[in-house]
Amino acid sequence: MHTETIGEYEIEYSGIQLPDSRDWIANLVIYAPSTNPMHRNDIFPSQRVAVDAVFASEQEAAAEARAFALSLIEKGRKKPI
């Protein structure tokens, strides 16, 4: 799993291999700032993104999840997520 901070958001993204398959899916969670340092405020709970796609490698799936996060954050800058 990869973790990255973009602006005020923390994203975690990864590629997860499907059971009994060579294919990978993109997974993402996005956290917003929290007033409590012991609590993470997930505004986009951990879930599969690009649900109509499977990927040949973990890296491709993770890259798609990251791209999806960036698009959500960009939309969020225009209006709240």
PDB file of N, CA, C and O in Angstrom:
ATOM      1  N   MET A   1       0.850  -1.168   0.000  1.00  0.00           N
ATOM      2  CA  MET A   1       0.000   0.000   0.000  1.00  0.00           C
ATOM      3  C   MET A   1       0.900   1.236   0.000  1.00  0.00           C
ATOM      4  O   MET A   1       1.913   1.295   0.697  1.00  0.00           O
ATOM      5  N   HIS A   2       0.501   2.205  -0.792  1.00  0.00           N
ATOM      6  CA  HIS A   2       1.231   3.462  -0.897  1.00  0.00           C
ATOM      7  C   HIS A   2       0.452   4.540  -0.149  1.00  0.00           C
ATOM      8  O   HIS A   2      -0.777   4.579  -0.205  1.00  0.00           O
ATOM      9  N   THR A   3       1.170   5.408   0.546  1.00  0.00           N
ATOM     10  CA  THR A   3       0.558   6.522   1.261  1.00  0.00           C
ATOM     11  C   THR A   3       1.175   7.816   0.756  1.00  0.00           C
ATOM     12  O   THR A   3       2.386   7.913   0.559  1.00  0.00           O
ATOM     13  N   GLU A   4       0.316   8.809   0.551  1.00  0.00           N
ATOM     14  CA  GLU A   4       0.777  10.087   0.024  1.00  0.00           C
ATOM     15  C   GLU A   4      -0.117  11.194   0.576  1.00  0.00           C
ATOM     16  O   GLU A   4      -1.321  11.000   0.743  1.00  0.00           O
ATOM     17  N   THR A   5       0.464  12.337   0.854  1.00  0.00           N
ATOM     18  CA  THR A   5      -0.302  13.501   1.288  1.00  0.00           C
ATOM     19  C   THR A   5      -0.380  14.477   0.128  1.00  0.00           C
ATOM     20  O   THR A   5       0.635  14.875  -0.443  1.00  0.00           O
ATOM     21  N   ILE A   6      -1.606  14.854  -0.206  1.00  0.00           N
ATOM     22  CA  ILE A   6      -1.844  15.797  -1.290  1.00  0.00           C
ATOM     23  C   ILE A   6      -2.696  16.920  -0.719  1.00  0.00           C
ATOM     24  O   ILE A   6      -3.879  16.740  -0.427  1.00  0.00           O
ATOM     25  N   GLY A   7      -2.072  18.079  -0.566  1.00  0.00           N
ATOM     26  CA  GLY A   7      -2.774  19.183   0.081  1.00  0.00           C
ATOM     27  C   GLY A   7      -3.109  18.783   1.500  1.00  0.00           C
ATOM     28  O   GLY A   7      -2.226  18.386   2.260  1.00  0.00           O
ATOM     29  N   GLU A   8      -4.375  18.882   1.866  1.00  0.00           N
ATOM     30  CA  GLU A   8      -4.801  18.512   3.213  1.00  0.00           C
ATOM     31  C   GLU A   8      -5.274  17.068   3.309  1.00  0.00           C
ATOM     32  O   GLU A   8      -5.652  16.621   4.392  1.00  0.00           O
ATOM     33  N   TYR A   9      -5.262  16.330   2.209  1.00  0.00           N
ATOM     34  CA  TYR A   9      -5.748  14.965   2.185  1.00  0.00           C
ATOM     35  C   TYR A   9      -4.606  13.956   2.241  1.00  0.00           C
ATOM     36  O   TYR A   9      -3.526  14.184   1.694  1.00  0.00           O
ATOM     37  N   GLU A  10      -4.865  12.840   2.909  1.00  0.00           N
ATOM     38  CA  GLU A  10      -3.933  11.724   2.905  1.00  0.00           C
ATOM     39  C   GLU A  10      -4.601  10.599   2.130  1.00  0.00           C
ATOM     40  O   GLU A  10      -5.741  10.231   2.412  1.00  0.00           O
ATOM     41  N   ILE A  11      -3.887  10.058   1.153  1.00  0.00           N
ATOM     42  CA  ILE A  11      -4.460   8.976   0.364  1.00  0.00           C
ATOM     43  C   ILE A  11      -3.634   7.712   0.573  1.00  0.00           C
ATOM     44  O   ILE A  11      -2.418   7.770   0.755  1.00  0.00           O
ATOM     45  N   GLU A  12      -4.311   6.583   0.543  1.00  0.00           N
ATOM     46  CA  GLU A  12      -3.674   5.274   0.542  1.00  0.00           C
ATOM     47  C   GLU A  12      -4.229   4.526  -0.655  1.00  0.00           C
ATOM     48  O   GLU A  12      -5.443   4.378  -0.799  1.00  0.00           O
ATOM     49  N   TYR A  13      -3.348   4.061  -1.499  1.00  0.00           N
ATOM     50  CA  TYR A  13      -3.791   3.371  -2.698  1.00  0.00           C
ATOM     51  C   TYR A  13      -2.938   2.125  -2.913  1.00  0.00           C
ATOM     52  O   TYR A  13      -1.781   2.055  -2.497  1.00  0.00           O
ATOM     53  N   SER A  14      -3.547   1.146  -3.575  1.00  0.00           N
ATOM     54  CA  SER A  14      -2.829  -0.106  -3.794  1.00  0.00           C
ATOM     55  C   SER A  14      -3.462  -0.891  -4.925  1.00  0.00           C
ATOM     56  O   SER A  14      -4.567  -0.602  -5.383  1.00  0.00           O
ATOM     57  N   GLY A  15      -2.723  -1.885  -5.351  1.00  0.00           N
ATOM     58  CA  GLY A  15      -3.247  -2.898  -6.251  1.00  0.00           C
ATOM     59  C   GLY A  15      -3.464  -4.160  -5.433  1.00  0.00           C
ATOM     60  O   GLY A  15      -2.602  -4.550  -4.646  1.00  0.00           O
ATOM     61  N   ILE A  16      -4.596  -4.789  -5.613  1.00  0.00           N
ATOM     62  CA  ILE A  16      -4.921  -6.016  -4.881  1.00  0.00           C
ATOM     63  C   ILE A  16      -5.181  -7.116  -5.907  1.00  0.00           C
ATOM     64  O   ILE A  16      -5.980  -6.954  -6.829  1.00  0.00           O
ATOM     65  N   GLN A  17      -4.495  -8.223  -5.725  1.00  0.00           N
ATOM     66  CA  GLN A  17      -4.668  -9.326  -6.678  1.00  0.00           C
ATOM     67  C   GLN A  17      -5.977 -10.051  -6.398  1.00  0.00           C
ATOM     68  O   GLN A  17      -6.312 -10.346  -5.250  1.00  0.00           O
ATOM     69  N   LEU A  18      -6.706 -10.329  -7.471  1.00  0.00           N
ATOM     70  CA  LEU A  18      -7.954 -11.065  -7.351  1.00  0.00           C
ATOM     71  C   LEU A  18      -7.663 -12.524  -7.005  1.00  0.00           C
ATOM     72  O   LEU A  18      -6.679 -13.089  -7.483  1.00  0.00           O
ATOM     73  N   PRO A  19      -8.503 -13.134  -6.183  1.00  0.00           N
ATOM     74  CA  PRO A  19      -8.284 -14.548  -5.845  1.00  0.00           C
ATOM     75  C   PRO A  19      -8.335 -15.419  -7.097  1.00  0.00           C
ATOM     76  O   PRO A  19      -9.148 -15.186  -7.992  1.00  0.00           O
ATOM     77  N   ASP A  20      -7.476 -16.407  -7.151  1.00  0.00           N
ATOM     78  CA  ASP A  20      -7.442 -17.369  -8.260  1.00  0.00           C
ATOM     79  C   ASP A  20      -7.326 -16.694  -9.624  1.00  0.00           C
ATOM     80  O   ASP A  20      -7.920 -17.150 -10.601  1.00  0.00           O
ATOM     81  N   SER A  21      -6.564 -15.614  -9.686  1.00  0.00           N
ATOM     82  CA  SER A  21      -6.426 -14.870 -10.930  1.00  0.00           C
ATOM     83  C   SER A  21      -5.062 -14.204 -10.979  1.00  0.00           C
ATOM     84  O   SER A  21      -4.401 -14.030  -9.955  1.00  0.00           O
ATOM     85  N   ARG A  22      -4.654 -13.838 -12.176  1.00  0.00           N
ATOM     86  CA  ARG A  22      -3.431 -13.054 -12.341  1.00  0.00           C
ATOM     87  C   ARG A  22      -3.738 -11.559 -12.417  1.00  0.00           C
ATOM     88  O   ARG A  22      -2.828 -10.735 -12.506  1.00  0.00           O
ATOM     89  N   ASP A  23      -5.019 -11.220 -12.381  1.00  0.00           N
ATOM     90  CA  ASP A  23      -5.450  -9.832 -12.512  1.00  0.00           C
ATOM     91  C   ASP A  23      -5.416  -9.100 -11.182  1.00  0.00           C
ATOM     92  O   ASP A  23      -5.501  -9.702 -10.112  1.00  0.00           O
ATOM     93  N   TRP A  24      -5.288  -7.786 -11.281  1.00  0.00           N
ATOM     94  CA  TRP A  24      -5.221  -6.902 -10.128  1.00  0.00           C
ATOM     95  C   TRP A  24      -6.313  -5.849 -10.214  1.00  0.00           C
ATOM     96  O   TRP A  24      -6.722  -5.466 -11.309  1.00  0.00           O
ATOM     97  N   ILE A  25      -6.791  -5.376  -9.056  1.00  0.00           N
ATOM     98  CA  ILE A  25      -7.776  -4.298  -9.005  1.00  0.00           C
ATOM     99  C   ILE A  25      -7.173  -3.106  -8.260  1.00  0.00           C
ATOM    100  O   ILE A  25      -6.219  -3.251  -7.496  1.00  0.00           O
ATOM    101  N   ALA A  26      -7.746  -1.933  -8.496  1.00  0.00           N
ATOM    102  CA  ALA A  26      -7.290  -0.701  -7.859  1.00  0.00           C
ATOM    103  C   ALA A  26      -8.112  -0.449  -6.600  1.00  0.00           C
ATOM    104  O   ALA A  26      -9.340  -0.530  -6.627  1.00  0.00           O
ATOM    105  N   ASN A  27      -7.430  -0.142  -5.495  1.00  0.00           N
ATOM    106  CA  ASN A  27      -8.101   0.120  -4.219  1.00  0.00           C
ATOM    107  C   ASN A  27      -7.629   1.463  -3.664  1.00  0.00           C
ATOM    108  O   ASN A  27      -6.462   1.830  -3.806  1.00  0.00           O
ATOM    109  N   LEU A  28      -8.555   2.193  -3.027  1.00  0.00           N
ATOM    110  CA  LEU A  28      -8.252   3.547  -2.576  1.00  0.00           C
ATOM    111  C   LEU A  28      -8.999   3.879  -1.292  1.00  0.00           C
ATOM    112  O   LEU A  28     -10.123   3.423  -1.083  1.00  0.00           O
ATOM    113  N   VAL A  29      -8.367   4.678  -0.431  1.00  0.00           N
ATOM    114  CA  VAL A  29      -9.010   5.313   0.715  1.00  0.00           C
ATOM    115  C   VAL A  29      -8.452   6.730   0.810  1.00  0.00           C
ATOM    116  O   VAL A  29      -7.262   6.953   0.588  1.00  0.00           O
ATOM    117  N   ILE A  30      -9.327   7.692   1.142  1.00  0.00           N
ATOM    118  CA  ILE A  30      -8.910   9.087   1.291  1.00  0.00           C
ATOM    119  C   ILE A  30      -9.314   9.567   2.682  1.00  0.00           C
ATOM    120  O   ILE A  30     -10.446   9.374   3.126  1.00  0.00           O
ATOM    121  N   TYR A  31      -8.347  10.203   3.356  1.00  0.00           N
ATOM    122  CA  TYR A  31      -8.575  10.765   4.684  1.00  0.00           C
ATOM    123  C   TYR A  31      -8.494  12.284   4.611  1.00  0.00           C
ATOM    124  O   TYR A  31      -7.654  12.842   3.905  1.00  0.00           O
ATOM    125  N   ALA A  32      -9.380  12.942   5.353  1.00  0.00           N
ATOM    126  CA  ALA A  32      -9.367  14.400   5.482  1.00  0.00           C
ATOM    127  C   ALA A  32      -8.753  14.753   6.834  1.00  0.00           C
ATOM    128  O   ALA A  32      -8.601  13.886   7.694  1.00  0.00           O
ATOM    129  N   PRO A  33      -8.405  16.009   7.018  1.00  0.00           N
ATOM    130  CA  PRO A  33      -7.844  16.412   8.303  1.00  0.00           C
ATOM    131  C   PRO A  33      -8.796  16.102   9.459  1.00  0.00           C
ATOM    132  O   PRO A  33     -10.017  16.127   9.305  1.00  0.00           O
ATOM    133  N   SER A  34      -8.215  15.815  10.600  1.00  0.00           N
ATOM    134  CA  SER A  34      -8.995  15.545  11.802  1.00  0.00           C
ATOM    135  C   SER A  34      -8.447  16.388  12.943  1.00  0.00           C
ATOM    136  O   SER A  34      -7.242  16.630  13.012  1.00  0.00           O
ATOM    137  N   THR A  35      -9.312  16.833  13.831  1.00  0.00           N
ATOM    138  CA  THR A  35      -8.873  17.603  14.991  1.00  0.00           C
ATOM    139  C   THR A  35      -8.243  16.700  16.048  1.00  0.00           C
ATOM    140  O   THR A  35      -7.551  17.190  16.941  1.00  0.00           O
ATOM    141  N   ASN A  36      -8.468  15.411  15.962  1.00  0.00           N
ATOM    142  CA  ASN A  36      -7.919  14.449  16.909  1.00  0.00           C
ATOM    143  C   ASN A  36      -6.780  13.695  16.235  1.00  0.00           C
ATOM    144  O   ASN A  36      -7.020  12.978  15.263  1.00  0.00           O
ATOM    145  N   PRO A  37      -5.555  13.832  16.717  1.00  0.00           N
ATOM    146  CA  PRO A  37      -4.430  13.150  16.066  1.00  0.00           C
ATOM    147  C   PRO A  37      -4.490  11.622  16.159  1.00  0.00           C
ATOM    148  O   PRO A  37      -3.747  10.932  15.461  1.00  0.00           O
ATOM    149  N   MET A  38      -5.360  11.094  17.008  1.00  0.00           N
ATOM    150  CA  MET A  38      -5.502   9.640  17.143  1.00  0.00           C
ATOM    151  C   MET A  38      -6.633   9.092  16.273  1.00  0.00           C
ATOM    152  O   MET A  38      -6.932   7.899  16.326  1.00  0.00           O
ATOM    153  N   HIS A  39      -7.254   9.944  15.485  1.00  0.00           N
ATOM    154  CA  HIS A  39      -8.395   9.533  14.661  1.00  0.00           C
ATOM    155  C   HIS A  39      -8.177   9.969  13.225  1.00  0.00           C
ATOM    156  O   HIS A  39      -7.772  11.102  12.965  1.00  0.00           O
ATOM    157  N   ARG A  40      -8.444   9.078  12.306  1.00  0.00           N
ATOM    158  CA  ARG A  40      -8.352   9.418  10.884  1.00  0.00           C
ATOM    159  C   ARG A  40      -9.773   9.551  10.350  1.00  0.00           C
ATOM    160  O   ARG A  40     -10.608   8.670  10.556  1.00  0.00           O
ATOM    161  N   ASN A  41     -10.033  10.625   9.682  1.00  0.00           N
ATOM    162  CA  ASN A  41     -11.354  10.951   9.162  1.00  0.00           C
ATOM    163  C   ASN A  41     -11.449  10.482   7.710  1.00  0.00           C
ATOM    164  O   ASN A  41     -11.116  11.229   6.790  1.00  0.00           O
ATOM    165  N   ASP A  42     -11.904   9.240   7.506  1.00  0.00           N
ATOM    166  CA  ASP A  42     -11.985   8.742   6.132  1.00  0.00           C
ATOM    167  C   ASP A  42     -13.229   9.287   5.445  1.00  0.00           C
ATOM    168  O   ASP A  42     -14.358   8.988   5.833  1.00  0.00           O
ATOM    169  N   ILE A  43     -12.994  10.089   4.424  1.00  0.00           N
ATOM    170  CA  ILE A  43     -14.099  10.674   3.670  1.00  0.00           C
ATOM    171  C   ILE A  43     -14.407   9.860   2.416  1.00  0.00           C
ATOM    172  O   ILE A  43     -15.438  10.055   1.774  1.00  0.00           O
ATOM    173  N   PHE A  44     -13.510   8.958   2.083  1.00  0.00           N
ATOM    174  CA  PHE A  44     -13.709   8.012   0.988  1.00  0.00           C
ATOM    175  C   PHE A  44     -13.226   6.675   1.523  1.00  0.00           C
ATOM    176  O   PHE A  44     -12.038   6.363   1.428  1.00  0.00           O
ATOM    177  N   PRO A  45     -14.144   5.869   2.093  1.00  0.00           N
ATOM    178  CA  PRO A  45     -13.735   4.615   2.726  1.00  0.00           C
ATOM    179  C   PRO A  45     -13.022   3.675   1.748  1.00  0.00           C
ATOM    180  O   PRO A  45     -13.214   3.753   0.534  1.00  0.00           O
ATOM    181  N   SER A  46     -12.217   2.808   2.293  1.00  0.00           N
ATOM    182  CA  SER A  46     -11.457   1.866   1.477  1.00  0.00           C
ATOM    183  C   SER A  46     -12.391   1.077   0.563  1.00  0.00           C
ATOM    184  O   SER A  46     -13.315   0.400   1.015  1.00  0.00           O
ATOM    185  N   GLN A  47     -12.120   1.187  -0.737  1.00  0.00           N
ATOM    186  CA  GLN A  47     -12.954   0.486  -1.709  1.00  0.00           C
ATOM    187  C   GLN A  47     -12.258   0.379  -3.061  1.00  0.00           C
ATOM    188  O   GLN A  47     -11.281   1.069  -3.352  1.00  0.00           O
ATOM    189  N   ARG A  48     -12.800  -0.506  -3.855  1.00  0.00           N
ATOM    190  CA  ARG A  48     -12.302  -0.688  -5.217  1.00  0.00           C
ATOM    191  C   ARG A  48     -12.742   0.499  -6.065  1.00  0.00           C
ATOM    192  O   ARG A  48     -13.883   0.952  -5.982  1.00  0.00           O
ATOM    193  N   VAL A  49     -11.822   0.989  -6.876  1.00  0.00           N
ATOM    194  CA  VAL A  49     -12.138   2.036  -7.844  1.00  0.00           C
ATOM    195  C   VAL A  49     -11.862   1.475  -9.229  1.00  0.00           C
ATOM    196  O   VAL A  49     -11.228   0.427  -9.350  1.00  0.00           O
ATOM    197  N   ALA A  50     -12.320   2.147 -10.270  1.00  0.00           N
ATOM    198  CA  ALA A  50     -12.219   1.630 -11.643  1.00  0.00           C
ATOM    199  C   ALA A  50     -12.818   0.226 -11.684  1.00  0.00           C
ATOM    200  O   ALA A  50     -12.171  -0.731 -12.111  1.00  0.00           O
ATOM    201  N   VAL A  51     -14.065   0.123 -11.232  1.00  0.00           N
ATOM    202  CA  VAL A  51     -14.697  -1.181 -11.019  1.00  0.00           C
ATOM    203  C   VAL A  51     -14.885  -2.003 -12.295  1.00  0.00           C
ATOM    204  O   VAL A  51     -15.073  -3.217 -12.218  1.00  0.00           O
ATOM    205  N   ASP A  52     -14.838  -1.377 -13.440  1.00  0.00           N
ATOM    206  CA  ASP A  52     -14.995  -2.106 -14.695  1.00  0.00           C
ATOM    207  C   ASP A  52     -13.662  -2.551 -15.284  1.00  0.00           C
ATOM    208  O   ASP A  52     -13.613  -3.077 -16.396  1.00  0.00           O
ATOM    209  N   ALA A  53     -12.578  -2.337 -14.533  1.00  0.00           N
ATOM    210  CA  ALA A  53     -11.249  -2.630 -15.078  1.00  0.00           C
ATOM    211  C   ALA A  53     -10.472  -3.566 -14.161  1.00  0.00           C
ATOM    212  O   ALA A  53     -10.604  -3.520 -12.938  1.00  0.00           O
ATOM    213  N   VAL A  54      -9.660  -4.411 -14.781  1.00  0.00           N
ATOM    214  CA  VAL A  54      -8.655  -5.191 -14.074  1.00  0.00           C
ATOM    215  C   VAL A  54      -7.318  -4.878 -14.734  1.00  0.00           C
ATOM    216  O   VAL A  54      -7.267  -4.448 -15.887  1.00  0.00           O
ATOM    217  N   PHE A  55      -6.251  -5.095 -13.999  1.00  0.00           N
ATOM    218  CA  PHE A  55      -4.931  -4.685 -14.461  1.00  0.00           C
ATOM    219  C   PHE A  55      -3.973  -5.862 -14.449  1.00  0.00           C
ATOM    220  O   PHE A  55      -4.145  -6.819 -13.695  1.00  0.00           O
ATOM    221  N   ALA A  56      -2.971  -5.773 -15.290  1.00  0.00           N
ATOM    222  CA  ALA A  56      -2.007  -6.859 -15.442  1.00  0.00           C
ATOM    223  C   ALA A  56      -0.970  -6.893 -14.329  1.00  0.00           C
ATOM    224  O   ALA A  56      -0.320  -7.916 -14.115  1.00  0.00           O
ATOM    225  N   SER A  57      -0.811  -5.763 -13.610  1.00  0.00           N
ATOM    226  CA  SER A  57       0.196  -5.729 -12.558  1.00  0.00           C
ATOM    227  C   SER A  57      -0.288  -4.893 -11.378  1.00  0.00           C
ATOM    228  O   SER A  57      -1.208  -4.084 -11.498  1.00  0.00           O
ATOM    229  N   GLU A  58       0.349  -5.110 -10.251  1.00  0.00           N
ATOM    230  CA  GLU A  58       0.040  -4.345  -9.054  1.00  0.00           C
ATOM    231  C   GLU A  58       0.329  -2.859  -9.268  1.00  0.00           C
ATOM    232  O   GLU A  58      -0.422  -2.002  -8.802  1.00  0.00           O
ATOM    233  N   GLN A  59       1.422  -2.560  -9.976  1.00  0.00           N
ATOM    234  CA  GLN A  59       1.811  -1.178 -10.225  1.00  0.00           C
ATOM    235  C   GLN A  59       0.777  -0.445 -11.076  1.00  0.00           C
ATOM    236  O   GLN A  59       0.461   0.714 -10.808  1.00  0.00           O
ATOM    237  N   GLU A  60       0.255  -1.112 -12.092  1.00  0.00           N
ATOM    238  CA  GLU A  60      -0.774  -0.488 -12.938  1.00  0.00           C
ATOM    239  C   GLU A  60      -2.036  -0.202 -12.137  1.00  0.00           C
ATOM    240  O   GLU A  60      -2.639   0.861 -12.285  1.00  0.00           O
ATOM    241  N   ALA A  61      -2.437  -1.142 -11.294  1.00  0.00           N
ATOM    242  CA  ALA A  61      -3.640  -0.960 -10.483  1.00  0.00           C
ATOM    243  C   ALA A  61      -3.447   0.178  -9.487  1.00  0.00           C
ATOM    244  O   ALA A  61      -4.343   1.003  -9.307  1.00  0.00           O
ATOM    245  N   ALA A  62      -2.291   0.228  -8.844  1.00  0.00           N
ATOM    246  CA  ALA A  62      -2.014   1.300  -7.884  1.00  0.00           C
ATOM    247  C   ALA A  62      -1.989   2.660  -8.579  1.00  0.00           C
ATOM    248  O   ALA A  62      -2.495   3.643  -8.038  1.00  0.00           O
ATOM    249  N   ALA A  63      -1.412   2.720  -9.757  1.00  0.00           N
ATOM    250  CA  ALA A  63      -1.366   3.978 -10.506  1.00  0.00           C
ATOM    251  C   ALA A  63      -2.774   4.451 -10.857  1.00  0.00           C
ATOM    252  O   ALA A  63      -3.052   5.649 -10.812  1.00  0.00           O
ATOM    253  N   GLU A  64      -3.648   3.537 -11.199  1.00  0.00           N
ATOM    254  CA  GLU A  64      -5.036   3.908 -11.502  1.00  0.00           C
ATOM    255  C   GLU A  64      -5.744   4.426 -10.256  1.00  0.00           C
ATOM    256  O   GLU A  64      -6.496   5.398 -10.330  1.00  0.00           O
ATOM    257  N   ALA A  65      -5.512   3.789  -9.115  1.00  0.00           N
ATOM    258  CA  ALA A  65      -6.119   4.245  -7.864  1.00  0.00           C
ATOM    259  C   ALA A  65      -5.626   5.643  -7.510  1.00  0.00           C
ATOM    260  O   ALA A  65      -6.408   6.481  -7.061  1.00  0.00           O
ATOM    261  N   ARG A  66      -4.336   5.902  -7.709  1.00  0.00           N
ATOM    262  CA  ARG A  66      -3.767   7.229  -7.428  1.00  0.00           C
ATOM    263  C   ARG A  66      -4.385   8.276  -8.355  1.00  0.00           C
ATOM    264  O   ARG A  66      -4.745   9.365  -7.910  1.00  0.00           O
ATOM    265  N   ALA A  67      -4.506   7.950  -9.627  1.00  0.00           N
ATOM    266  CA  ALA A  67      -5.106   8.876 -10.590  1.00  0.00           C
ATOM    267  C   ALA A  67      -6.556   9.176 -10.218  1.00  0.00           C
ATOM    268  O   ALA A  67      -7.010  10.314 -10.340  1.00  0.00           O
ATOM    269  N   PHE A  68      -7.271   8.164  -9.770  1.00  0.00           N
ATOM    270  CA  PHE A  68      -8.656   8.348  -9.338  1.00  0.00           C
ATOM    271  C   PHE A  68      -8.707   9.292  -8.135  1.00  0.00           C
ATOM    272  O   PHE A  68      -9.559  10.179  -8.077  1.00  0.00           O
ATOM    273  N   ALA A  69      -7.803   9.104  -7.185  1.00  0.00           N
ATOM    274  CA  ALA A  69      -7.740   9.977  -6.007  1.00  0.00           C
ATOM    275  C   ALA A  69      -7.476  11.418  -6.413  1.00  0.00           C
ATOM    276  O   ALA A  69      -8.120  12.340  -5.912  1.00  0.00           O
ATOM    277  N   LEU A  70      -6.532  11.608  -7.318  1.00  0.00           N
ATOM    278  CA  LEU A  70      -6.218  12.964  -7.769  1.00  0.00           C
ATOM    279  C   LEU A  70      -7.431  13.628  -8.406  1.00  0.00           C
ATOM    280  O   LEU A  70      -7.673  14.816  -8.196  1.00  0.00           O
ATOM    281  N   SER A  71      -8.194  12.866  -9.185  1.00  0.00           N
ATOM    282  CA  SER A  71      -9.379  13.448  -9.817  1.00  0.00           C
ATOM    283  C   SER A  71     -10.436  13.815  -8.778  1.00  0.00           C
ATOM    284  O   SER A  71     -11.102  14.840  -8.915  1.00  0.00           O
ATOM    285  N   LEU A  72     -10.600  12.988  -7.735  1.00  0.00           N
ATOM    286  CA  LEU A  72     -11.559  13.322  -6.675  1.00  0.00           C
ATOM    287  C   LEU A  72     -11.116  14.554  -5.897  1.00  0.00           C
ATOM    288  O   LEU A  72     -11.932  15.417  -5.574  1.00  0.00           O
ATOM    289  N   ILE A  73      -9.834  14.634  -5.599  1.00  0.00           N
ATOM    290  CA  ILE A  73      -9.327  15.781  -4.856  1.00  0.00           C
ATOM    291  C   ILE A  73      -9.479  17.053  -5.671  1.00  0.00           C
ATOM    292  O   ILE A  73      -9.844  18.097  -5.129  1.00  0.00           O
ATOM    293  N   GLU A  74      -9.206  16.980  -6.948  1.00  0.00           N
ATOM    294  CA  GLU A  74      -9.376  18.159  -7.814  1.00  0.00           C
ATOM    295  C   GLU A  74     -10.834  18.605  -7.829  1.00  0.00           C
ATOM    296  O   GLU A  74     -11.117  19.801  -7.761  1.00  0.00           O
ATOM    297  N   LYS A  75     -11.763  17.651  -7.917  1.00  0.00           N
ATOM    298  CA  LYS A  75     -13.185  17.984  -7.849  1.00  0.00           C
ATOM    299  C   LYS A  75     -13.532  18.589  -6.495  1.00  0.00           C
ATOM    300  O   LYS A  75     -14.347  19.507  -6.402  1.00  0.00           O
ATOM    301  N   GLY A  76     -12.894  18.056  -5.432  1.00  0.00           N
ATOM    302  CA  GLY A  76     -13.140  18.544  -4.079  1.00  0.00           C
ATOM    303  C   GLY A  76     -12.668  19.948  -3.864  1.00  0.00           C
ATOM    304  O   GLY A  76     -13.194  20.659  -3.007  1.00  0.00           O
ATOM    305  N   ARG A  77     -11.678  20.366  -4.633  1.00  0.00           N
ATOM    306  CA  ARG A  77     -11.202  21.755  -4.525  1.00  0.00           C
ATOM    307  C   ARG A  77     -12.224  22.712  -5.104  1.00  0.00           C
ATOM    308  O   ARG A  77     -12.294  23.881  -4.726  1.00  0.00           O
ATOM    309  N   LYS A  78     -13.017  22.191  -6.030  1.00  0.00           N
ATOM    310  CA  LYS A  78     -14.062  23.018  -6.622  1.00  0.00           C
ATOM    311  C   LYS A  78     -15.314  23.007  -5.755  1.00  0.00           C
ATOM    312  O   LYS A  78     -16.042  23.997  -5.678  1.00  0.00           O
ATOM    313  N   LYS A  79     -15.556  21.853  -5.094  1.00  0.00           N
ATOM    314  CA  LYS A  79     -16.662  21.706  -4.137  1.00  0.00           C
ATOM    315  C   LYS A  79     -16.269  20.592  -3.183  1.00  0.00           C
ATOM    316  O   LYS A  79     -15.426  19.767  -3.536  1.00  0.00           O
ATOM    317  N   PRO A  80     -16.848  20.534  -1.983  1.00  0.00           N
ATOM    318  CA  PRO A  80     -16.485  19.491  -1.016  1.00  0.00           C
ATOM    319  C   PRO A  80     -16.756  18.095  -1.560  1.00  0.00           C
ATOM    320  O   PRO A  80     -17.736  17.874  -2.271  1.00  0.00           O
ATOM    321  N   ILE A  81     -15.875  17.155  -1.216  1.00  0.00           N
ATOM    322  CA  ILE A  81     -16.041  15.748  -1.630  1.00  0.00           C
ATOM    323  C   ILE A  81     -17.198  15.154  -0.897  1.00  0.00           C
ATOM    324  O   ILE A  81     -17.516  13.981  -1.092  1.00  0.00           O
TER     325      ILE A  81
END
